Amino acid sequence: MVLGKKQKVGRTIKQIQVGEKLSLTERIEDKDILLYLGLTNDANPLYIQHDYAAQTTFKKPIVPAIMINGMMTAAISKYLPGPGSHILKQTVAFPKRIYHYSTVEFLFEVVNKNMDEKTITIDVQATDENEESVVQAQFIVCPPQELSIAETHEFENF
């Protein structure tokens, strides 16, 4: 974060339309998994130990589901609706495991806009390089709020 700079926020609920889509592609490398494991102190051998994973029904190390969840929540925070948004609820299913070195294509779509509750619903479908479904998710998100201060003045604390 850069101090003294005006912080940009994402789009408000009024600026978002049902049917909007965002597509992102992520290639999952060992370095990404090692960073995740180091950050969370997660020592599950299924995620990194090839010898162990080879003896399981998975046959090779898999990507932690919560790491994939983090990729989706980061996309919501960065792009749709963007900075200042807050996830209120999420439902996530992983119909197929994701392996190291996979390329995952995420498709985010705004499927509902509730003006009374000031929320949007975003469906996420993700496929691997074989075009097989690996993630099905839904997020209820509170987009950034309209703040006149944010539009006309710099944040004093940032």
CORJO-V980045 format. One record per residue. N is the residue number from 1. RES is the residue in one letter. PSI is psi as a letter, one per 20 degrees, with the letter a starting at -180 (* if undefined). Layout:
((N:RES:PSI) (N:RES:PSI))
//
This chain:
((1:M:p) (2:V:p) (3:L:q) (4:G:i) (5:K:q) (6:K:p) (7:Q:p) (8:K:p) (9:V:r) (10:G:a) (11:R:q) (12:T:r) (13:I:h) (14:K:h) (15:Q:i) (16:I:p) (17:Q:q) (18:V:p) (19:G:i) (20:E:q) (21:K:q) (22:L:p) (23:S:p) (24:L:q) (25:T:p) (26:E:p) (27:R:p) (28:I:o) (29:E:r) (30:D:h) (31:K:h) (32:D:g) (33:I:g) (34:L:h) (35:L:g) (36:Y:g) (37:L:h) (38:G:g) (39:L:g) (40:T:i) (41:N:k) (42:D:o) (43:A:k) (44:N:o) (45:P:i) (46:L:h) (47:Y:h) (48:I:h) (49:Q:o) (50:H:h) (51:D:g) (52:Y:g) (53:A:h) (54:A:h) (55:Q:i) (56:T:r) (57:T:i) (58:F:h) (59:K:h) (60:K:r) (61:P:q) (62:I:r) (63:V:p) (64:P:p) (65:A:h) (66:I:h) (67:M:g) (68:I:g) (69:N:g) (70:G:h) (71:M:h) (72:M:g) (73:T:h) (74:A:h) (75:A:h) (76:I:g) (77:S:h) (78:K:h) (79:Y:g) (80:L:n) (81:P:i) (82:G:a) (83:P:p) (84:G:i) (85:S:r) (86:H:p) (87:I:p) (88:L:h) (89:K:q) (90:Q:q) (91:T:p) (92:V:p) (93:A:q) (94:F:n) (95:P:h) (96:K:q) (97:R:q) (98:I:p) (99:Y:r) (100:H:q) (101:Y:j) (102:S:q) (103:T:p) (104:V:p) (105:E:o) (106:F:p) (107:L:o) (108:F:p) (109:E:p) (110:V:o) (111:V:i) (112:N:q) (113:K:o) (114:N:n) (115:M:h) (116:D:g) (117:E:i) (118:K:l) (119:T:q) (120:I:q) (121:T:p) (122:I:p) (123:D:q) (124:V:p) (125:Q:p) (126:A:q) (127:T:q) (128:D:a) (129:E:i) (130:N:j) (131:E:k) (132:E:q) (133:S:p) (134:V:i) (135:V:p) (136:Q:p) (137:A:q) (138:Q:p) (139:F:p) (140:I:p) (141:V:p) (142:C:o) (143:P:r) (144:P:q) (145:Q:q) (146:E:p) (147:L:o) (148:S:h) (149:I:g) (150:A:h) (151:E:h) (152:T:i) (153:H:q) (154:E:q) (155:F:p) (156:E:h) (157:N:i) (158:F:*))
//
